[in-house]
Each structure stands twice: as C-alpha cells, then as structure tokens.
Amino acid sequence: MKSLRTSSTPGNNRILAWAALGALCAACAVLSLCLGPVPVGLGDTLGALLGRGEGPQAHIVLYSRLPRTCGCLLAGMALAVSGTVIQGVLGNPMAAPNIIGVNAGAGLMTALLGAAAPAAASAAPLAAFLGALLGVMLVLGIAERTGASKLTLILAGMAVSAVFSAGIDAVVTFVPDALLGYSDFRIGSLAGLTMARLAPAAWVILPVFGLVLSLAGEMDILMLGRDVSQSLGLRVKPMRLLLLGLAAALAGAAVSFCGLLGFVGLIVPHIMRRLLGEESRGLVLGSALGGAAMLTGCDLLGRLLFAPFELPVGIVLSFVGGPFFIVLLLRQRGGRIHD
Amino acid sequence: MIELRELSVGYGRSAVARGVSMELEPGKVIALLGPNGCGKSTLLRTILCLQPKLAGEILVDGTPSERLTPRQLAQKAAYLAQSRATPNITARRMVLHGRFPYLSYPRRYRREDYEMVEKALRWADAEGIADRFMGELSGGQRQKVYLAMALAQDTQTILMDEPTTFLDVARQLEVMATARRLAREGRAVLMVLHDLCLALRWADKVAVLAEGGLLFQGTPEEAVEAEILNRVFGVRLSRVMTESGWQYYYG
C-alpha cells in the first residue's frame, strides 16, 4: 500500500528489533513498578507481587503501581493495535482511533454513563465500545457517501470528533461529576487506577486482541486492495466492518479507563511498519509491544520528571511522541518511496 | 469452464456492453480486444463478481455464479488486475496470498500451499526474486510476482487485465508465452490486450468488444479476413508469412 509506506527497511535486523521491543516493554513494566516518589527495590517489588511483602512499600506496589502499570500496558497495546487495524483496513496512514472519531465517541458514552448511572462504572467499557463503534460507523458512512477518498475520511473524522467532544464538554458542564477527574480524562491519565476499574476493560481487550491476531491473514489480503482481495475469495465489506468493530472495541475499552489518549494509536503503527515490515501478524504483535512500552515509559516519565508532582501521561506522550514523529517524517524525505 | 450468456455489463443502470455470449474454453488463450471505454475491464470484473451484472448469466462449470460463494469462485477463476497495491512484503509472501481461497479460518498455510507457491514461482520465472521485498522490485518483476500469485490460486480460468502494459517487448513476449503454456496445461486464459499484433500472433481466439456489444469472436485469421479490426480501430491491418508463422502489422 503505497501511501502507508514511510520507507522500506526490510532488514536482517528483524530478530534484533523483536528482542529490543520485548526487552523495552519488560524494562518499562519493571521500572514502572519499582520507580516513583517512593522507590522500591527490585527484590521487594517481586516479593510484593508474590504476596510475600509487607508494609507500605508492598502496599504501594500492589495497590497503586500494579494496577497503573497493567493499565498502561493494556491501554498502550489496545490503542496501538487499534491504530494498526484502522490504518491497514482503511488503507489510510492518517487514520487513527483519535482522528476518526473512535476515541471521542467512546469518551462521550463514558461521560453519558457517568452522568446517568454513576454506580454502573463496570459498564464503562461497554458504553465506550458502543460510542467508539458509533464514531467509526458514522465517519465511515459519511466518507463512503461522499466518495471515500482518504482526505474525506479524515475530514469526516474531524467533524464527528468535534461534535462528540462538544458533547463531552456539554455533559460535564451539566453534570460536573460525570467524569472522574475531567481534565485528566481529556488529556489522558492513568493516575489512581484500580484493578476493579481496569478488570472489565481487560476482559474486552485481551480476547479482542486474540481475535485480531487470528485475522492477520485477512488483514494481509485486505491490503491488496478491494478488487484483488475479493477475487481471492474474501468478503471485503463484512471483513472490513468486523475489523473496524474490533478496533473500536480495543480503543473504546482503553478510553474507558485512560481517557482520550491519542498519539499512541497514530505513531506506534508507523514506527512498527518501519521496524518490522508490513505483514499483519508481526505488525499487530509489534504494535502491541511497542504501544505498551511507549505508554508505560511515558507514564513513568510523567511520574518521575517533576516528582512529587505528576504530569498526566497524555502530556508526556505528546511531548515525546510529537518530535519523534517529526524526525521520522523528516528522515522519510530521503527514503525511497515506491509506487 | 466459464460461460457467458447474453451478459450485460456496466455501471448503475447504463450498460456499456450488452448481450455478450462466449465460452472460456479450457486450453485456449482468448484475447479480448476493443477501443478504450468499450467495457473490456468491466466485463472481466463482472465475470469475477467484483461488480454486479446488469442482465444475462454467468455459468461456472454449469452453476450460475451468484450461487457460488466468493471463495468458491476464487477457486475457479484467478484475476490479474490492472492496478494493484504493493504492500512491502516479500515476493514469496505475496504469492502465498494466492492460496487464500483454499484456507479456512484461522488461516494457516499448509505444506501443499508452500509447494504450490514454489511451483507458481517457477512457472512465472520469479524464483530468483522470491525473497526480495516488493518495494525493491521493478515493474516487470512485480508483474511476475502478481502472475505467480494468480498461478498459485490454481484455477482453471485465468483472467488478465492488460498484463503487458508497462512491460518492455521481451517481457511482453514472455507474458504471452506463459499464457500459451497455461493453455497447453488445459487452462482457459482470457486477456485484455491493447497490442493487436501481439494478440493476433499469440491468441487462439480473439473477441472484439465494441459498439456496445461483442462484435466478433473467432480465430485471428478469421478476424483479419472479416476486416473487423480495421473497422473498429480505424487502421489497415496486414500480415506477412515468416519462418515463425503469420506476423501482423498495421498502418
């Protein structure tokens, strides 16, 4: 898919890239458990995880850092994989969950649920999923009616996102308690996350991720374009809708507990495509690892940079991810671009 | 075998070509000729159910094509499209996609699939580039890979939409030779061609689509004698006998 390619770096370094990704992800997770305003040693952290620790340190690891780290890993993975699927299925490098209305839709539904039924917090992932699905279907519908060019899709996404965002603001204006920590939700933050809030989303993200991986072959075929995929016996339209639905479920579930985090879903797939090539199975797995590592790393940075004050991860993500992406774009200028 | 009966093709309600009846006989290379916009590509796409037919029937081994699932149809007819996306994966991986119609969910390629891929790569003379990435290949090399992908689909009928466009003369002849070999193996090949001389020289049959329908089908000799191409294309077609058979030229 020509427009998706930022450069061709088919390399023999692929094994190295996988090893580095895995190590990076593991390192981020471990550091995220150990570091913070109160540093906890590796041994103590492990002890606490295995249920052998005592005292405030073990308490911090188990009830503050563990949910937060799990949340970062899950949300990063979900948003990045969602972005990979959306970009691949739509054949559009500009598409990402935050751009085509998925995140805003999920946010709006979460806010509505918070306003209407504050006690039903465990239903948040479901509401978020419905909102995300509504967003993506609206955008897709508008784009198809107007000719489905890559640009229309993005413009339709922006319009739908704007409406949904206004909806979130309106809900919060009338019911200020609808979203726990409104500013954190808008920026995206994982502070104060509990396992109880995380669990329902995890139950959505993990199986859906497995399902997406099992459809990697179909995604590969879709990349060949509509005609060729159909001539290979793939039912293109239902498959596209199914995959976009799964992407919406992933992003929606993530938004339900981490707020409107945008950047992961856009840049991680681009980085992974350069690192690992365009085969979907590898790309999905790599995006999961890369997204998890990136969000966990950024969250850790946000906790450490101005300790004891905390920067919400959304801010760090944009500060780190933005320049990184720009460098990527600048380097692409010299790269080969094929038809 | 695929049979067309009184088939009308086009977009929306307006037919580009009406009442097309023809048989895609196994063992024959059929060249589909006609001026721009006469519906050649549309006909191919309609046969493959990539767009709805307006009227008539498409029979695939006697079964109306609308009763076949996309997968069943993909096991009967392969398509070499005119415009194609080129994901940056290895050529071998690309050819492996041709086995997609034979797999069920979750897709796991089997040993026979890999064997078929190697065979297809040999057929298309693409073994040497099998491990290269699509992005690194020239237009002609990519064409070989796409051809190998269609061959890996292992179908009785192969539809090619302008397979010789953008190729140099030697590669054009190679494509035609491959088509002939496929026909010798008992497959039916229907190819849209713009080069009249190439078509007349290499095809077993030519079909001329023009003026809203199928004007003519027959052997190249019959086409020349009927002067149908002169009329449709506004050229004067002549031929000379050479050591390797009739060669055609126009002016």
Boltz contact constraints between the chains, C-beta under 6 A:
constraints:
  - contact:
      token1: [A, 1]
      token2: [B, 85]
      max_distance: 6.0
  - contact:
      token1: [A, 1]
      token2: [B, 87]
      max_distance: 6.0
  - contact:
      token1: [A, 5]
      token2: [B, 88]
      max_distance: 6.0
  - contact:
      token1: [A, 8]
      token2: [B, 88]
      max_distance: 6.0
  - contact:
      token1: [A, 8]
      token2: [B, 135]
      max_distance: 6.0
  - contact:
      token1: [A, 10]
      token2: [B, 133]
      max_distance: 6.0
  - contact:
      token1: [A, 214]
      token2: [B, 106]
      max_distance: 6.0
  - contact:
      token1: [A, 217]
      token2: [B, 107]
      max_distance: 6.0
  - contact:
      token1: [A, 221]
      token2: [B, 100]
      max_distance: 6.0
  - contact:
      token1: [A, 223]
      token2: [B, 87]
      max_distance: 6.0
  - contact:
      token1: [A, 224]
      token2: [B, 85]
      max_distance: 6.0
  - contact:
      token1: [A, 225]
      token2: [B, 85]
      max_distance: 6.0
  - contact:
      token1: [A, 227]
      token2: [B, 50]
      max_distance: 6.0
  - contact:
      token1: [A, 227]
      token2: [B, 81]
      max_distance: 6.0
  - contact:
      token1: [A, 228]
      token2: [B, 81]
      max_distance: 6.0
  - contact:
      token1: [A, 230]
      token2: [B, 50]
      max_distance: 6.0
  - contact:
      token1: [A, 231]
      token2: [B, 48]
      max_distance: 6.0
  - contact:
      token1: [A, 231]
      token2: [B, 79]
      max_distance: 6.0
  - contact:
      token1: [A, 232]
      token2: [B, 74]
      max_distance: 6.0
  - contact:
      token1: [A, 232]
      token2: [B, 100]
      max_distance: 6.0
  - contact:
      token1: [A, 232]
      token2: [B, 101]
      max_distance: 6.0
  - contact:
      token1: [A, 233]
      token2: [B, 70]
      max_distance: 6.0
  - contact:
      token1: [A, 233]
      token2: [B, 71]
      max_distance: 6.0
  - contact:
      token1: [A, 233]
      token2: [B, 74]
      max_distance: 6.0
  - contact:
      token1: [A, 233]
      token2: [B, 101]
      max_distance: 6.0
  - contact:
      token1: [A, 235]
      token2: [B, 70]
      max_distance: 6.0
  - contact:
      token1: [A, 278]
      token2: [B, 87]
      max_distance: 6.0
  - contact:
      token1: [A, 278]
      token2: [B, 88]
      max_distance: 6.0
  - contact:
      token1: [A, 278]
      token2: [B, 89]
      max_distance: 6.0
  - contact:
      token1: [A, 279]
      token2: [B, 89]
      max_distance: 6.0
  - contact:
      token1: [A, 338]
      token2: [B, 135]
      max_distance: 6.0
